[in-house]
Amino acid sequence: MAIHSYVAEVGPRHAVWLATESRTAFLAREYRPEDLGDGRVALSPKALGASRELGEEEDGYITDDAEGLRIWIGEESFELVEVLRG
């Protein structure tokens, strides 16, 4: 069964931080970002929704505008791409 998620290449340090230290990392498993290794992070639709609740001042917040769906860490943004996994 394929799993619908969103993946961004954020770099190894950011991927680990998002999965273990961000505010959403402490939520139930289905709401947490997942470190895929190789600097990539995945967000399920529920994790994406949780990250959308973060404010601009919080790392890991999401924007969806003319530049596409993006996750922000500090002043850097990273494109989230919709994928089917599994």
Secondary structure, 3 states (H helix, E strand, C coil): CCEEEEEEECCHHHHHHHHHCCHHHHCCHHHCCEEEECCEEEECHHHHHHHHCCCCCCCCCEEEECCEEEEEECCEEEECEEEEEC
